[in-house]
Amino acid sequence: MKKGLKWIFAFIGAAVFILLLRCFAFTSYYIPSKGMEPSLLEGDHIMVNKWAYGLRTPLAGYFGYHRWQEKPVEKNDIIVFNNPVNNNPSIDDREVFISRCIALPGDTLLVDSAFSPFPKEKNHLLQSEYPFHYPIEKREILDSLLRTIDNRIDTNVVNIDSATQARNLSWATFHQLELMQKDSAWLQPSDSLMPRKVFALIIPRKGQKMDIQPWNRTLLTNTILLHEHKNISLKGDSIWIDEQPASHYSYTKDYHWVSSYNPINMTDSRLFGFVPHDHIIGKPSYIWFSKEHRSSLFDGYRWNRFFNKVQP
């Protein structure tokens, strides 16, 4: 009888140890799709380090959110997080996703009208310079704004006529000028080849004030409603937050923008928007098991991936 009790206590002790390990250190997740190839393959089982960004309070839905030894996410980290748009009030009970973090709180990400990041192979277009024209009386304002951006002034100014000048600016610089000078209609591109369908998306940072504009209105209002828990509504063309008209909002959390490798796989920020820091579970460390999807019991094992470190 005593021997039997020892086995029972040993089993209970092992179960408690595994439970504590899963709650306070590591947990395992299965990769169900091809969205993260080649770093992670469909059928991989990964071990996730919950301390990578600080341990999130277990059962935060009941005990409140807190992180012990909090650390920031680094750009291009692969992160594991809870679904940001699930309506379950307990964050840690929501579905688990995995993606690469491509933009951190406070970063500016160049996206198209569907919020897809601007292709890297076309980044040279954004840095290429295009001619812009403006009224001569705006030259001092433009010079002052450009000094604020990079402390350099392009003296290669062309007089188009007695009232108009032109100079070369990159698209990225032009967008910074738009953000700094709301009444910037006086500065216009002279080149029809300039990429006009590209937007600069600022990733919200705690305490940062952001303008709500027509092109980002849906994304930002959903974020304020779901994660900032504000009463927000659209009345005509105006945004109202807590029954007050608003053209901007100061965020109370840090947010991230994540992307899958596969452009067809939409399980990333193009689908669910910003990922709040309190939704992040941890960072994948090792692949402890890997098997081809839908393979039989006796084949499909990827032995060369067992216990491999997850590569960024």
N, C-alpha and C positions, 0 to 999 in steps of 0.2 A: 504493500500500500504506500509506504514511504517513497519507494522508487517511482511509483506512478505519480505521486504528488510532485516529485522533483521534475519529472518530464512536463507536467502541467505548468509548473512555475517557470520552467525554462522556456516553454512555448509562449507563455504570457509575457515574460521578460523580453523575448526576441521581438514579439509583436509590438510591444511598447517602444522598444529601441528603434524599430523601423518607422513607426509612426512619428516619433520625435525627430528622427533624421529627416523624414519627408517634410515635416512642418518647419524645422529650424535650420536645415542645411541644404539638402539636395532633393530634387524630385525628378521623375522620369516622364518624358513626353514622346509621343509617336509622330513622325512626319508623314502626313496623309497625302501630300501632293508634290508636284514637281516644281513648285514656285521658288524654291531656294537652291535648285541645282546650279552649279556643280558642288557647292559647299556641303549641302545636305540633300540626300536622295530620298525619294519616296520609299518608305519602308524602313528608314533609319529610326532607331530608338536612341534618344539623347538624354544625357544626364545634365540637369540645369542647376547651376550654382546660384542659390538664392541670396548669397552674400555679395555677389558681384557689384551690386549697386546699393548695398545695405539691405538687411533683412526686413521685409515688410511684415508688419504685425499679422500673425496668423489669425484667421477669422476676423479680419478688419471690419467686416460688416456688423459685427457685434461689439467689438472692443474699440473701434475707431482706428483711423489710419495713422501709422507712425513707422519710421524706418530707423533701425539701429545701425550706426556707423554708415550713414548715407554717403554715397559716392555718385558722381555724375556719369551719365552715359557718354561714351566717346563716339565721335562720328565714324560711321561704317561698322560699328558693333552690330552683331546679330543679337537681337533681343527677343525674349519670350514675354508675352503680355496677355492680359485679359481683353476680350472684345470690348472696344470703347462704346459701341452703340447698342449693346444688349441692355434691356430695361430691367434686368434683375438688380434690385437695390444693393445686393451684396456683391461687390466687385470680384472677389476671389471665387465666387461660384459661377462666373461666366465662362464661356468657351475660351480656349487658349489658342493664341495665334503666335506665329514666329515670322519675323521679317528683319531686314537690315535697316538700321537707323541712318538716314542720309542727311538729316538736318536736325540741329540741336536748338534748344530754346534761344531765341534772339537771332538765329541765322536767317539769311534771305535765300530763298530757293526760287530759281527761275522755272516757271511752269507754263503750260499752255492752257487753253480755256477749259480743258477737261481735268486740270490739275495733275497732268502727267509731267514729270520732270523733263526739262528741255534736254534733248539728246546730247550726250557728251561730244559726239563727233561734229555737232553744229555749234559748239561753244565759241568757235572762232568768229562766228557771225555776230555774236553778242559783244565781243571785244573789238571787232572791226569798227572803224570810225566812219561816220556818215555825216554829210553836211546838214547843218541846222540853220535856219534863218530866224531872225528876231529884229524888233525895232531898235534902232541905234540908241534911243534913250534908255533901253534896258541893259546896255552893256555893263554898266557899273554893278547892277544887281547880279548879273550873270557871273561877272568876275568874282564878286564876293562869295557867291554860292560855290563856285568851283574851288576857291581857296579853302573853303570849309571842308570840301571833299578830300582833296589831296595836296593842298597847298601849292599847286602848280597852275599856271595860266598859259593856255595856248595862245601865243601872240600871232598866230597865222590867221588873222581875221581878214575876210574879204568883204569889200563894200559892193553890195549888189546894186543899190541905187542910193539916192540921197537920204532915204529914210530907213533902209534895211541893210543889215550886215549878216554874214554867215561865218560859221566856224565848224570844224569837225569835232564830233563827240561820239563816244561809244554808246550803244543802247543802254548798257548798265549805268553809265554816268547820267544819261538822260532820265532814266527812271528815278535815280536818286534825287535829281533836281525836281522832278514832279512831286516826290514825297516832301521835300523841303519847302517848296513853293506851291501852295495849293492853287493859286491863280497863275498857272504856268502855260496858259493857252497861247501866250505870246511867243513861246519857243516851239517851233514846228520843224519836222524833218523835211528836208528838201529832196531827199532821195526816195523814190517809190520802192526801192528794193529793201529798205529797212524792215526788219522783222517786227511787225506791229502786233502780232497775235501772241506775244509772250508777256507774262506778268511776273512781277517780283512778289512772291509770297513770303511774308515775314512770319516766322514760327513764334508763337506767343511765349513770352518769358514772364515769370512772376513779377508783378509790379509794372509791367510794360503797358503803355497806352497805345492802342492800335485804332486806326481809322477803319470804319466799316464802309466799304465802297461797293458799287453795284456788282462788280465781277466776283467779289469774295463774300458777298452778303450771306448767301446760304450757308457756306462753310462756317463763318464766324458766328452766325446766329445759332446754328446747331450746337456749336461748341459751348456757347454761353448758356444755352438751355440745358444741355445734357451734363456738362461738367462743372460749370460755374453755378448751376442751380438758380438762375435768375428767371424771373417772369419776363419773357421777351415776346414781342409781337410786331407785326408789320401793319401800319395804318397808312394806306395810300403808298407813297414812296418813302415814308419815314419809319425809322426803327424806334420802338419804345421799349425801354428796359425799366422794369419796376414802375410802370405807369409814367415814366418820364421820357421825353424825346431824347434820342442819343445818336450822335454821329461817330462816336468812338467808345472804347471800353478798355478799362485797365484790368488785366488778368490777375487772378489770385493763385495760379498754378503754373508750373513749367510744363511745356508740351514738346512733343517730338513728331517728326514726319518719317514714316517708314515706307520701304519699297521692297517688293519681291524682285528676284532676278528676272523672272519670266514676265514680259510685258503683257501677256494675255491673262496671267493670273491676277485677278483684281482684288485679292485678299490683302490689301494694303491700304495706305492712307487715301488712295484715290476713291476707295469705297467708303471707309469709315472716318476719314478726316484725321485730325490730330490725335496722338496718343498721349494722354496725361501721364505724368511721372508716377502717380499713385497706382496706375494700371500695370506697371512693369513688374514682372515676377523675378526675372534674373537673366543670366547669360548662359547659353549652352557651352559645356566644357568638353564632354567626351561623347563619342558614339559607342554605346556599350553593346549594341546588337543591331544587325542590319540584315534584311531579307527582302528579296524582290517581291513587289506587290503581286498578289494573286498567284504566287508560286505554290507548289504542293508542299506537303509536310517534309519531304525528303530532299528537296532541291531549292535553289534560289538563295542560298546563304552567301552573303558577301563577307567571307572570312577575313579578307584584307582590310575591312573597315572596323572590325571588332576592336574596341578600346583605343581607337584613334582620336586624337585631339581634334575638335572642330576647328577647321581653318576658316579665317575671315574671308 
